[in-house]
Amino acid sequence: MDILMNFIDTGALGGMLTYKHVIMLIVGGIFLYLAIAKQYEPLLLVPIGFGIIVGNIPADPVLEMGLYDHNSVLGFLYKGVELGIYPPLIFLGVGAMTDFSAMLSQPRLMLLGAAAQIGVFITFLGSLFLGFTLKEAAAIGIIGGADGPTAIFVASKLAKDYLPVITLAGYSYMALVPVLQPPVIRLLTTKKERMIKMPPSKPVSKRMRVLFPIFTFIIVSMIDPGALILIGMLCLGNLLRESGVTERLAKTARTVVIDTVVIILGLTVGASTQADKFLTPESLKIFGLGAIAFCIATGSGVLFAKIMNLFTKNKINPIIGAAGVSAVPLAARVCQVEGAKADPSNFLIMHAMAPNVAGVIGSAVAAGVFISKYAAG
C-alpha cells in the first residue's frame, strides 16, 4: 500500500493538480477542437494543443519530466525556441514553398503588405502604455503581424520571460485568421468594392524570379542587419525553389525540414504554457493586445487599398489588403473566400498572395528594426 500511495503522490492525483492546470487543460482541448473539428490551421494547432495538455499534467519535479525541470527531454527540445533556432528553419521552408511571381508582376501590391505592419507598431505603443519595457513591447508588437516564427525569434532576443505567451499568441492569431479577418473586411468595404475584378497577373521571367531573392537579401540585410537571419533563410529557400537546379533541396526544405520543426516547435511551445508560469495578468494583456493589433493590421491593409484606388485607374479589390498580414497562405485564402461570396466568378487568391508574401518580408524587416534597436540595449 505504501508503494501504491508513493506512486500516486508522484503524479497529478497526488494533490498537485490545481484549478489553473484544469483551465489550461481545457484550453488545450479547445485548440484541438478548433484544429480537428473546424480545421483551423491543424498543422499548428494539433501539436500546440496537445503540447498544452502535456505541459499541464503535473508530476513530481524529481522525475524531471516537465519542460522547466532540469535535464528534461522537453526542456532540451525547447532550447530550439529559446535560442531562436526553429524560426529560421521555418523561414527556409516558407521560402521554398513561396512563389513571389504575383508580387513581382504587380509591385504596387507590396505596399499593402507594408501597410499591414502598422499593427506591429500600434501594438508596440500599446504595450508601452500598459507598462511593458521597450524590449518587451518590441517583442509583443510582432504579434500584430500574425507571424509566429518571427514573434518567437524576436521574443528569444528581447523578452525571454514572455516567450511562451508571445509564441502562443502569435500562432493562435495565425490560426484564427478565418475567424478574425472576415468581420473586419466586411465592416470596411461595400459589396461593390468586394466585387471589383482585377486583371490576371503578367508572367514573370525566370531570370527575375532567380535574381529577386539574391538582391532582396543583399538590400534588406545591408539596410536592416537585424533581419539578416530571417530574410537570409527565406531568400535561400526561395532561391532553392527558383534556381531549377536544387529541386531536391527545395523539396526537403518545404517538406521534411519544416514539418519536423513544426511538430517539435508546436509540442514544446504548448508544453511551455505550464499553468503556474502562464496564467498571469501580463499574459492576458499580451493576448488582448495581440487581438487588437491583428484587427488593426487587417484594417490597415484594407483601408490602404481603398486609398490607393483614389489615385489609380486599375482598381484594387480592397479585400486583398487584408492579406498583408504574414499568415501565408491562409490570409490569401480568406480573401478568396470573401471575394467569392460577393461574386462567385471573382478569383482573388493570386492577387492576394502578393501582399501576403510582402507581409512576410515586412514582418521580418520590422523584427530586424526592433532587434537592431534594442538587442544591445
Secondary structure, DSSP 8 states (H G I E B T S, - for coil): -HHHHHHHHTSGGGTT--HHHHHHHHHHHHHHHHHHTS-SSHHHHHHHHHHHHHHTS---GGG--STTSTT-HHHHHHHHHHTT-HHHHHHHHHHHH---HHHHH-GGGHHHHHHTTHHHHHHHHHHHHTT--HHHHHHHHGGGGT-HHHHHHHHHHH-GGGHHHHHHHHHHHHHTHHHHHHHHHHHH--HHHHT----------HHHHHHHHHHHHHHHHHH-GGGHHHHHHHHHHHHHHHSSS-HHHHHHIIIIIHHHHHHHHHHHHHHT--HHHH-SHHHHHHHHHHHHHHHHHHHHHHHHHHHHHTT-SS---GGGGGGGSS-TTHHHHHHHHHHHHH-TT---HHHHHHHHHHHHHHHHHHHHHHHHHHTT-
